[in-house]
Amino acid sequence: MKEVLDMKKNQICWSLVCNITYAQTVKWFDSSFMDLKLDLILPKHKEDRTKYPLLIWLCGGAFQSVDKEVWIPQWTEFARNGIIFASVEYRTANEAPFPAALEDVKAAIRFLKANADKYAIDTEKIYVAGESAGGCLASLVGVYGKNSRYDVGNYLSFDSSVQGIIDFYGVVDFINIEFEENSTMDLVKKNFFLDNNQKVWEEASAYKHVDEETPPFIILHGAQDELVPIEQSDRMYAALKEHNIPVQYYVLKNCGHGADEFYQNDILSIINKFVRNSQK
């Protein structure tokens, strides 16, 4: 069979670009260095200079493990809807304690802003989402975006503020939470901070730092979460409401930590609408 098609281009093509170095940090006893990487799904052709919203994703893993590639198939949907997607790795607790992971994510945001023309990013439409440990970091980015306290490294002429945060069941209060001895979350708390310091716990508790400059939030949490108590998200929701920050809070009944129900099309549609229409 031979057929001549008069095909029209009605959608753009997208490319996956892996292992872009966004920062370099010291590693072995401050004697060697490690590259911090991110992956991007972005338009294949950028000649028309069109700029696109950016959604940054932070993988969870109890601050013990991060895999920036594993979620890419799930989030390709956003590229098909005209949203650039970035998956960012960050240092885990065994590599460096708090605030290293937060410094890494803020460095990635500054890198992407500095290279916005190269990657066709609209710097006025940048959003950060994360699950579990990644949700904790996303929330911290939200409350510390314009605060330079944890901005270290390159591209310091750019701030790390963003236009919105999507927090999937992240810890936002390390002060008023007790975990079973030697449980996963107890080890997270010990490894993430390496000391029993109330002041450091407060610095890492996002709900304590919400103010009038905090961007809009989406919060998602399972009613049956056995790892991160739902009271964590309740507390963040209350803090955002107290400061009149726009927030959408979705509780998924009968769902535990990291359940597949969080990543169904109905939830993705909520996030897509948030990224496209969110404004304070």
C-alpha positions in Angstrom: 0.0 0.0 0.0 1.3 3.5 -0.9 -0.4 6.7 0.2 0.5 10.3 0.0 -0.4 12.2 3.1 -0.8 16.0 3.3 0.1 16.1 7.0 -0.3 19.3 9.1 1.8 20.0 12.2 -0.7 20.6 15.0 1.5 19.7 17.9 5.1 20.3 18.9 7.6 17.5 19.4 9.3 17.1 22.8 12.8 15.8 23.8 14.1 14.2 26.9 17.5 15.5 27.8 19.2 13.7 30.7 22.0 14.4 33.2 22.3 18.1 32.8 24.8 19.3 35.5 23.2 22.2 37.4 25.7 22.4 40.2 28.9 20.9 41.6 29.6 20.3 45.3 32.3 18.8 47.4 32.2 15.1 48.1 34.8 12.8 49.7 36.0 14.5 52.9 35.9 17.8 51.0 38.7 16.4 48.7 36.7 15.5 45.6 33.6 16.8 43.8 30.3 15.5 42.6 28.0 16.8 39.9 24.3 17.4 40.7 22.1 16.5 37.7 18.7 17.2 36.4 16.6 15.8 33.5 14.4 17.9 31.2 11.5 17.2 28.9 11.4 20.3 26.7 10.4 21.3 23.1 12.6 19.7 20.5 12.6 22.9 18.4 12.8 26.3 20.0 13.3 28.6 17.0 10.1 30.5 17.6 11.3 31.7 21.0 8.0 30.6 22.6 8.4 30.3 26.4 6.7 27.5 28.4 5.7 27.0 32.1 8.1 24.8 34.0 7.2 22.1 36.5 10.1 20.9 38.7 9.7 17.5 40.3 11.5 16.2 43.5 11.5 12.5 44.0 10.9 11.1 47.5 12.9 8.4 49.3 13.1 9.3 53.0 16.1 11.5 52.3 18.0 8.2 51.9 17.5 7.5 48.2 16.7 9.6 45.1 16.0 8.5 41.5 15.4 11.4 39.2 14.5 9.1 36.3 11.9 6.8 37.9 9.0 9.3 37.7 9.6 10.6 34.2 7.0 8.3 32.4 4.4 9.5 34.9 5.0 13.2 34.2 5.4 13.1 30.5 1.7 14.0 30.4 2.6 17.6 31.3 4.9 17.9 28.3 2.1 16.9 26.1 0.1 19.7 27.6 2.8 22.3 26.9 4.6 22.3 30.2 8.4 21.8 30.5 9.2 19.2 33.1 12.4 19.0 35.1 13.3 16.1 37.5 16.0 17.3 40.0 18.3 15.1 42.1 19.5 16.4 45.5 21.9 15.1 48.1 20.6 12.5 50.5 21.2 12.4 54.2 24.1 10.1 54.0 25.8 12.5 51.6 25.1 15.7 53.6 22.6 16.7 56.3 20.1 19.5 56.3 20.2 22.1 54.7 22.2 20.5 51.8 19.1 19.1 50.0 17.3 22.5 50.2 20.4 24.3 49.0 20.6 21.9 46.0 17.0 22.4 44.9 17.3 26.2 45.2 20.5 25.9 43.1 18.6 24.0 40.5 15.9 26.7 40.3 18.5 29.4 39.9 20.3 27.4 37.2 17.0 26.9 35.2 16.2 30.6 35.5 19.7 31.6 34.3 19.3 29.3 31.3 15.7 30.1 30.7 16.3 31.3 27.1 18.3 28.2 26.3 15.5 25.9 27.6 12.5 28.0 26.5 11.3 28.5 30.1 8.9 31.2 31.2 10.5 32.3 34.5 7.2 33.8 35.6 5.6 30.4 35.6 7.8 28.0 37.6 6.2 25.5 39.9 7.8 22.9 42.2 6.2 19.6 43.1 7.5 16.7 45.3 6.4 13.6 47.1 7.3 12.6 50.6 10.9 13.9 51.2 10.4 15.8 47.9 7.2 17.3 49.2 9.1 18.5 52.3 11.7 20.1 50.1 9.0 21.6 47.8 7.3 23.2 50.8 10.6 24.6 52.0 11.2 26.1 48.6 7.8 27.8 48.9 8.5 29.4 52.2 12.2 30.2 51.6 12.0 31.2 47.9 12.9 34.9 48.3 15.0 34.3 51.4 18.7 34.0 50.4 19.6 32.1 53.6 20.0 28.8 51.7 21.1 30.2 48.4 24.7 29.1 47.9 26.8 28.4 44.8 26.3 29.8 41.3 23.8 32.2 39.7 23.2 34.1 42.9 21.9 37.1 40.9 18.7 35.0 40.5 16.4 34.2 43.4 14.8 30.8 43.9 11.2 32.0 44.2 8.5 30.1 42.3 4.9 30.7 41.5 3.4 27.7 43.2 4.0 24.5 45.2 2.5 21.0 45.0 3.2 19.0 48.2 2.4 15.3 48.1 2.3 14.1 51.7 5.5 15.8 52.9 6.7 16.4 56.5 6.3 20.1 57.2 6.8 20.1 61.0 9.8 18.3 62.6 9.2 19.9 66.0 5.8 18.5 67.0 6.1 15.0 65.6 7.3 11.9 67.3 8.2 8.7 65.4 8.5 5.1 66.6 12.1 4.4 67.7 14.1 3.2 64.7 11.2 3.5 62.3 11.8 4.8 58.8 10.8 8.3 59.8 12.7 8.2 63.1 15.8 7.4 61.1 15.0 10.2 58.6 14.8 12.7 61.3 18.1 11.6 62.9 19.9 11.2 59.5 18.5 14.4 58.0 19.7 16.6 60.9 22.4 14.5 62.6 21.7 16.2 65.9 18.9 16.8 68.3 18.7 20.6 67.7 15.3 22.3 68.2 16.4 25.3 66.3 17.4 23.3 63.2 14.2 21.3 63.4 12.3 24.7 63.3 14.3 25.9 60.3 13.3 22.7 58.4 9.6 23.0 59.4 7.9 24.8 56.5 4.7 25.6 58.3 6.6 27.8 60.7 7.8 30.1 57.9 4.7 30.8 55.9 4.3 34.5 55.3 2.5 36.9 53.0 5.1 36.2 50.2 4.5 32.4 50.2 3.2 31.3 46.8 -0.1 29.3 46.3 -0.1 25.7 47.3 -1.7 22.4 46.4 -1.5 19.9 49.3 -2.3 16.2 48.8 -2.4 13.6 51.6 -3.9 10.2 52.2 -6.3 9.8 55.1 -4.7 6.4 55.9 -1.1 7.6 55.6 0.9 5.3 58.0 4.2 7.0 57.5 3.6 10.8 57.6 0.6 11.7 59.8 -2.1 13.6 58.0 -1.9 16.2 60.8 1.3 17.4 59.0 -0.7 18.6 56.0 -3.5 19.9 58.3 -0.9 22.1 60.0 0.4 23.5 56.7 -3.1 24.1 55.4 -3.9 26.1 58.6 -0.7 28.2 58.3 -1.4 29.0 54.7 -5.0 30.0 55.5 -3.9 32.1 58.4 -1.8 34.2 56.0 -4.4 34.2 53.2 -2.3 32.2 50.8 -4.4 30.5 48.1 -4.4 26.7 48.9 -6.1 23.7 47.6 -6.1 20.7 50.0 -7.1 17.3 48.8 -7.4 14.4 51.2 -7.7 11.0 49.5 -9.8 8.7 51.6 -8.6 5.1 52.1 -5.2 6.0 50.7 -1.8 5.4 52.3 1.6 6.9 51.7 2.5 7.1 48.1 -0.6 5.3 46.8 -1.1 5.1 43.1 -4.4 7.0 43.5 -2.3 10.2 43.8 -1.1 9.9 40.2 -4.4 9.4 38.4 -5.6 11.6 35.6 -8.0 13.5 37.8 -5.1 14.6 40.1 -2.9 15.4 37.2 -5.6 17.6 35.7 -5.8 19.5 39.0 -2.1 20.2 38.8 -2.2 21.1 35.1 -4.9 23.7 35.8 -2.9 25.0 38.8 0.3 25.5 36.7 -1.6 27.2 33.9 -3.9 29.4 35.9 -2.4 29.9 39.4 -1.9 33.5 40.5 -1.8 35.0 43.9 
